């Protein structure tokens, strides 16, 4: 699946923004990039007035990135989700990051989403979270017959007190997506054999799904914990641990170095069996 024509039209529409910019980027973000509301300009400040002429372009670009990320370009999902948080008042840092994504698209317009159906691979999911001091990032990928069906990168709405808690909320979100696709496949008269495997790189999350005693230490996330545990006990879900460097959902939660970025994109296009 390709959106090369859409990207070409996007580049032609905003070619004036790239005048004089000849640098090539092989990833859509700087691995050290960090975005926060503190980078948004204050009203009536010099930067706020400076950004006035760029806000409309910024909003249009982010809308285009979100469309690409949702259809064929999961490699854009994380950066598009992060930059979308600042569409109402972007700072210069956010605007420069948006231009970098455009430069990345210029050098990767021909990239496609490869779908290689494997009849022996049932519905499965990959989930990950990036624990932050404020709002963590959830990433999830649902695949069927080794083909990516749905992926997302979303900011959690609650503050997690540990990485395990952030991962558990991410798993709860992914479980709801899995339930939707299980129901969809049943509506399409596809027989589901056994539970849907869900992969995570956090062993503590898997332990919590089976260890009732551990719930004494997780009363503050009891509802989410019980939801995932119930699905596990009913054999709707089967949790499996995989190493972080093999988890394609990692791509949806944080920025990576170029080498790691390329490796995770390669894994996403060649999903390993669970």
VMD Tcl script that draws the C-alpha trace (Angstrom):
set ca {
  {0.00 0.00 0.00}
  {1.43 3.34 -1.06}
  {0.56 7.00 -0.63}
  {3.38 8.28 -2.82}
  {1.01 10.43 -4.91}
  {-0.43 12.05 -1.77}
  {3.08 12.78 -0.49}
  {4.08 14.20 -3.86}
  {1.08 16.54 -3.82}
  {1.92 17.54 -0.23}
  {5.52 18.34 -1.17}
  {4.41 20.39 -4.16}
  {1.87 22.30 -2.05}
  {4.46 23.25 0.58}
  {7.56 23.42 -1.59}
  {8.08 27.07 -0.56}
  {8.67 25.95 3.03}
  {11.60 23.83 1.88}
  {13.31 26.46 -0.25}
  {17.03 26.30 0.46}
  {16.69 23.14 2.57}
  {18.65 20.40 0.83}
  {19.51 18.17 3.77}
  {18.30 14.57 3.65}
  {16.81 12.87 6.72}
  {16.35 9.12 7.04}
  {14.18 9.32 10.16}
  {11.31 11.69 10.92}
  {12.70 13.01 14.21}
  {15.80 13.80 16.20}
  {16.50 10.95 18.64}
  {17.14 13.54 21.37}
  {14.00 15.55 20.64}
  {11.67 16.35 23.53}
  {8.49 18.41 23.20}
  {6.56 20.08 25.98}
  {4.00 22.87 26.49}
  {6.82 24.95 27.97}
  {8.09 25.41 24.41}
  {4.86 27.10 23.32}
  {5.21 30.90 23.08}
  {3.47 33.16 25.54}
  {0.70 35.42 24.19}
  {2.01 38.70 22.74}
  {5.61 37.53 23.04}
  {8.01 38.11 20.11}
  {7.99 34.38 19.28}
  {4.18 34.32 19.36}
  {4.06 37.09 16.76}
  {6.84 35.39 14.78}
  {4.83 32.16 14.64}
  {1.62 33.91 13.52}
  {2.45 33.45 9.85}
  {3.35 29.77 10.35}
  {0.43 28.48 12.42}
  {-1.85 27.76 9.48}
  {0.88 25.82 7.65}
  {1.72 23.95 10.85}
  {-1.88 22.85 11.37}
  {-2.21 21.71 7.74}
  {1.06 19.77 7.87}
  {0.14 17.99 11.09}
  {-3.24 17.04 9.63}
  {-1.47 15.55 6.61}
  {1.00 13.66 8.81}
  {-1.81 12.20 10.90}
  {-3.57 10.99 7.74}
  {-0.40 9.36 6.46}
  {0.35 7.82 9.85}
  {-3.13 6.34 10.15}
  {-3.23 4.78 6.67}
  {0.16 3.49 5.49}
  {2.98 5.13 7.46}
  {3.24 3.84 11.04}
  {6.78 5.25 11.09}
  {5.14 8.69 11.40}
  {2.67 7.76 14.14}
  {4.79 8.81 17.11}
  {6.04 12.15 15.82}
  {2.66 13.09 14.32}
  {0.93 12.34 17.62}
  {3.45 14.41 19.59}
  {3.37 17.43 17.28}
  {-0.43 17.35 17.17}
  {-0.47 18.31 20.85}
  {0.66 21.83 19.94}
  {-1.47 22.75 16.92}
  {-3.24 25.55 18.78}
  {0.00 27.32 19.75}
  {3.13 25.80 18.19}
  {6.56 27.09 19.10}
  {9.54 27.41 16.80}
  {10.86 24.05 18.05}
  {7.64 22.33 17.00}
  {7.59 24.08 13.62}
  {11.17 23.02 12.85}
  {10.28 19.44 13.83}
  {7.32 19.55 11.44}
  {9.61 20.70 8.62}
  {11.99 17.83 9.38}
  {9.12 15.38 8.90}
  {8.42 17.00 5.52}
  {12.09 16.59 4.56}
  {11.93 12.96 5.69}
  {8.89 12.42 3.47}
  {10.75 13.95 0.55}
  {13.40 11.24 0.81}
  {11.01 8.40 1.66}
  {7.93 9.14 -0.46}
  {8.15 5.74 -2.16}
  {8.07 3.79 1.11}
  {5.14 1.39 1.23}
  {3.25 -0.65 3.79}
  {4.04 -4.24 2.91}
  {1.28 -6.80 3.43}
  {2.33 -10.43 3.14}
  {-0.60 -12.57 4.39}
  {0.35 -15.72 6.25}
  {-2.64 -18.03 6.76}
  {-0.93 -19.68 9.71}
  {-0.68 -16.49 11.78}
  {-3.88 -15.58 13.67}
  {-4.90 -12.24 15.13}
  {-2.23 -10.90 17.48}
  {-1.16 -7.63 19.09}
  {1.97 -5.86 20.28}
  {1.91 -3.26 23.03}
  {4.40 -0.96 24.72}
  {4.55 2.22 26.80}
  {7.12 4.90 27.47}
  {6.96 5.91 31.12}
  {7.24 9.67 31.61}
  {7.23 11.88 34.68}
  {3.90 13.32 33.59}
  {1.87 11.65 30.85}
  {3.22 8.39 29.44}
  {2.88 7.29 25.81}
  {0.99 4.15 24.81}
  {1.75 2.34 21.58}
  {-0.12 -0.58 20.10}
  {-0.15 -2.65 16.92}
  {-2.81 -5.18 15.92}
  {-1.96 -7.64 13.14}
  {-3.84 -10.39 11.32}
  {-2.11 -13.03 9.19}
  {1.15 -11.15 9.88}
  {-0.30 -8.00 8.27}
  {-0.61 -4.78 10.30}
  {-4.28 -3.86 10.62}
  {-4.23 -1.04 13.12}
  {-1.65 0.93 15.08}
  {-1.66 3.98 17.30}
  {0.50 6.25 19.44}
  {-1.47 7.97 22.20}
  {-0.71 10.02 25.28}
  {-2.12 8.52 28.45}
  {-4.53 10.72 30.37}
  {-3.39 9.75 33.85}
  {-0.02 10.00 35.57}
  {1.60 6.61 36.16}
  {3.69 6.02 39.25}
  {5.84 3.28 37.71}
  {6.79 1.86 34.33}
  {4.71 -1.23 35.09}
  {1.64 0.92 35.71}
  {2.18 2.76 32.43}
  {2.58 -0.57 30.61}
  {-0.57 -1.92 32.24}
  {-2.66 1.04 31.11}
  {-1.20 0.59 27.63}
  {-2.17 -3.08 27.68}
  {-5.69 -2.20 28.81}
  {-6.02 0.14 25.81}
  {-4.66 -2.49 23.43}
  {-7.03 -5.11 24.86}
  {-10.02 -2.96 23.86}
  {-8.67 -2.74 20.31}
  {-8.23 -6.53 20.22}
  {-11.82 -7.06 21.38}
  {-13.04 -4.87 18.53}
  {-11.14 -6.84 15.90}
  {-12.20 -10.18 17.39}
  {-15.84 -9.09 17.09}
  {-15.23 -7.80 13.56}
  {-13.72 -11.11 12.44}
  {-16.64 -13.01 13.95}
  {-19.06 -10.74 12.07}
  {-17.13 -11.66 8.90}
  {-17.67 -15.35 9.76}
  {-14.02 -15.97 10.52}
  {-13.52 -18.65 13.16}
  {-11.16 -17.65 15.96}
  {-9.17 -20.56 17.33}
  {-7.98 -19.89 20.86}
  {-7.00 -16.65 22.56}
  {-5.39 -13.66 20.87}
  {-1.71 -13.38 21.74}
  {-0.55 -10.02 23.00}
  {3.16 -9.32 23.24}
  {4.82 -6.95 25.70}
  {8.40 -6.39 26.80}
  {7.48 -5.94 30.47}
  {7.48 -9.14 32.54}
  {5.88 -7.45 35.56}
  {2.74 -6.71 33.55}
  {2.38 -10.38 32.66}
  {2.90 -11.36 36.30}
  {0.17 -8.95 37.42}
  {-2.29 -10.57 35.02}
  {-1.97 -13.86 36.91}
  {-0.92 -12.99 40.46}
  {-3.92 -12.01 42.59}
  {-1.72 -11.25 45.60}
  {0.09 -8.55 43.64}
  {-3.16 -6.59 43.41}
  {-2.66 -5.48 47.03}
  {0.11 -3.25 45.69}
  {-1.92 -2.02 42.71}
  {-5.20 -0.91 44.23}
  {-4.94 2.41 42.41}
  {-5.11 0.62 39.03}
  {-7.49 -2.10 40.13}
  {-10.08 -1.52 37.40}
  {-7.55 -1.77 34.56}
  {-5.83 -4.70 36.24}
  {-9.06 -6.63 36.69}
  {-10.08 -5.96 33.08}
  {-6.91 -7.48 31.61}
  {-6.86 -10.29 34.18}
  {-10.46 -11.20 33.38}
  {-9.71 -11.40 29.64}
  {-6.65 -13.53 30.39}
  {-8.54 -15.96 32.64}
  {-11.33 -16.29 30.06}
  {-8.71 -17.16 27.42}
  {-9.58 -14.16 25.29}
  {-5.99 -12.92 25.64}
  {-2.74 -14.78 26.00}
  {0.12 -12.60 27.19}
  {3.62 -13.23 25.92}
  {6.95 -11.58 26.68}
  {9.26 -10.47 23.88}
  {12.48 -8.42 24.14}
  {12.10 -4.70 23.64}
  {14.37 -4.58 20.59}
  {12.00 -7.05 18.86}
  {8.78 -5.28 19.79}
  {7.45 -3.22 16.84}
  {5.18 -1.28 19.24}
  {8.34 0.37 20.58}
  {8.40 2.41 17.37}
  {5.13 4.05 18.45}
  {6.20 5.24 21.90}
  {9.51 7.08 21.74}
  {12.20 8.49 19.40}
  {15.06 6.20 18.40}
  {18.49 6.47 16.88}
  {18.60 5.92 13.13}
  {19.88 2.34 13.44}
  {17.17 1.35 15.93}
  {14.51 3.17 13.91}
  {15.41 1.24 10.76}
  {15.44 -2.06 12.63}
  {11.98 -1.52 14.14}
  {10.52 -0.44 10.78}
  {11.97 -3.62 9.26}
  {10.36 -5.72 12.02}
  {7.03 -4.01 11.45}
  {7.12 -5.02 7.78}
  {8.15 -8.58 8.68}
  {6.23 -9.31 11.86}
  {7.63 -12.32 13.74}
  {5.21 -15.11 14.70}
  {3.90 -15.03 18.27}
}
mol new
graphics top color blue
foreach p $ca { graphics top sphere $p radius 0.5 }
foreach p [lrange $ca 0 end-1] q [lrange $ca 1 end] { graphics top cylinder $p $q radius 0.2 }
display resetview
